[in-house]
C-alpha cells in the first residue's frame, strides 16, 4: 500500500484524504438517522402526552398538511452530508484522472530528457500514472454505493416517520436500526 500511495505523489495524498472524509460522513449519517428518528418520535410522543387532544391534532395536522417542509427541515443535515459523499466521489475520480495526466506528462518529459524513445521509461511512467486512477476509482466506487445506500435509508426513515404520524403511533423504540 505504501508503494501504491508513494508513487502517486501529492495526488494520492489528496485521494487518501477524500476517502477518510467520505468514510467519516458515511458513519455520521448512518448513526445520525436512527437518532433523528427517535428524537422526532419522542418529541411527538411528549406533545401527545402533555398537551390536550386538540393541540396534538392541530400539530399533527400541520405536519401532515406541509409534510414536505417539515421533513426538508428535519432532514437537511443528513441530506447535505449525503450530497457531499456523492460530490467527493466525483472529486476522487477527477483527482485520479489528474494524477494520470500528470504521470503521462512526466513520462514524456523523462523520455525527452533521456534523449531517446524508450519503451521501459514510458511504460514505467504510464504504470505510475495509472496508480492514481486506480486509487481514485477505489474511493469513488464505494462512495457512490454508500451514497445510494444512505439515500435509500433516509427515504425509508421518512416513510416510517410519516406512517407513525398518520397512524399516531409514536413509539420511539419501535423499528430502530
HELIX and SHEET records of a PDB file:
HELIX    1   1 UNK A    2  UNK A   50  1                                  49    
HELIX    2   2 UNK A   53  UNK A   65  1                                  13    
HELIX    3   3 UNK A   67  UNK A   74  1                                   8    
HELIX    4   4 UNK A   76  UNK A  114  1                                  39    
HELIX    5   5 UNK A  119  UNK A  167  1                                  49    
END                                                                             
